[in-house]
Amino acid sequence: MRKFVLAALTLFISAGLTLAAQLFVSYKDDTITVKDGDKEVKFKVTDKTAFKAGKDAKDVPADKAKEILGKLKEGAEIKVEGSKDTAETVTFMKGKKKDK
């Protein structure tokens, strides 16, 4: 019985983490705006900001990452971690790109 309860709890936690992804809104003047729930949050990108891509979180160079940010469509999944208004880690999920 304990194994079943533990498995069910793990499933709910995993589902909650999946649903907690932020949605990309815009990138302008080294500021990323994401939608977290119903509110929009802005993060400043600095030289110390680390960029990663995909589920396996491969490192992405800053210049390439800024190019990707410029091409992302609003609503693309993105994960921004940081303190207050400064982004420390930006992770790109499988996202939508702007049409050319």
C-alpha positions as CSV (number, residue, x, y, z in Angstrom):
1,M,0.0,0.0,0.0
2,R,2.9,2.4,0.8
3,K,4.4,1.8,-2.6
4,F,1.1,2.6,-4.3
5,V,0.7,5.9,-2.3
6,L,4.3,6.8,-3.0
7,A,3.9,6.1,-6.7
8,A,0.7,8.2,-6.9
9,L,2.4,11.1,-5.0
10,T,5.4,11.0,-7.4
11,L,3.0,11.1,-10.4
12,F,1.2,14.1,-9.1
13,I,4.4,16.0,-8.3
14,S,5.8,15.2,-11.8
15,A,2.5,16.4,-13.4
16,G,2.7,19.6,-11.4
17,L,6.3,20.3,-12.5
18,T,5.3,19.8,-16.1
19,L,2.4,22.2,-15.9
20,A,4.5,24.8,-14.2
21,A,6.4,25.8,-17.3
22,Q,6.6,29.5,-18.2
23,L,5.5,30.9,-21.5
24,F,7.7,33.2,-23.5
25,V,6.2,36.7,-24.2
26,S,9.1,38.8,-25.6
27,Y,12.8,39.6,-25.6
28,K,13.9,43.2,-26.0
29,D,16.9,45.2,-24.7
30,D,18.4,42.2,-22.8
31,T,15.1,41.7,-20.9
32,I,13.1,38.5,-21.2
33,T,9.4,38.7,-20.4
34,V,7.6,35.5,-19.5
35,K,4.1,34.6,-18.5
36,D,4.1,32.7,-15.2
37,G,0.5,31.8,-14.5
38,D,-1.6,34.9,-15.0
39,K,1.1,37.5,-14.4
40,E,4.0,38.6,-16.6
41,V,7.5,38.6,-15.1
42,K,10.6,40.4,-16.5
43,F,14.1,39.1,-16.1
44,K,17.3,41.0,-17.0
45,V,19.9,39.0,-19.0
46,T,23.5,39.6,-17.8
47,D,26.9,38.3,-18.7
48,K,26.5,35.7,-15.9
49,T,23.3,34.2,-17.3
50,A,23.6,30.6,-18.4
51,F,21.6,29.3,-21.4
52,K,20.6,25.7,-21.9
53,A,18.4,23.9,-24.5
54,G,16.2,20.8,-24.5
55,K,15.3,18.3,-21.9
56,D,18.9,17.2,-21.5
57,A,19.9,20.8,-20.8
58,K,22.8,21.2,-23.2
59,D,24.8,24.5,-22.8
60,V,24.2,27.1,-25.4
61,P,26.6,30.0,-26.1
62,A,25.2,33.4,-25.1
63,D,25.3,34.9,-28.7
64,K,23.5,31.9,-30.1
65,A,21.0,32.0,-27.2
66,K,20.2,35.7,-27.8
67,E,19.6,34.8,-31.5
68,I,17.2,32.1,-30.5
69,L,15.4,34.4,-28.1
70,G,14.9,36.9,-30.9
71,K,13.3,34.2,-33.1
72,L,10.9,32.7,-30.5
73,K,7.2,33.1,-30.9
74,E,5.0,34.3,-28.0
75,G,3.7,31.2,-26.2
76,A,6.8,29.1,-26.6
77,E,7.8,27.1,-23.5
78,I,10.8,28.5,-21.6
79,K,12.1,28.1,-18.1
80,V,13.8,31.1,-16.5
81,E,15.4,30.8,-13.1
82,G,16.8,33.7,-11.2
83,S,16.6,36.0,-8.2
84,K,14.2,39.0,-8.2
85,D,14.6,40.4,-11.7
86,T,17.9,38.9,-12.9
87,A,18.0,35.7,-14.9
88,E,20.6,33.2,-13.8
89,T,19.6,30.2,-16.0
90,V,17.4,30.2,-19.1
91,T,16.3,26.9,-20.5
92,F,14.7,26.6,-23.9
93,M,12.2,23.9,-24.3
94,K,10.9,22.7,-27.7
95,G,9.6,26.0,-28.9
96,K,7.8,27.8,-31.7
97,K,9.9,30.1,-34.0
98,K,8.6,33.2,-35.7
99,D,7.6,32.9,-39.3
100,K,10.0,34.6,-41.7
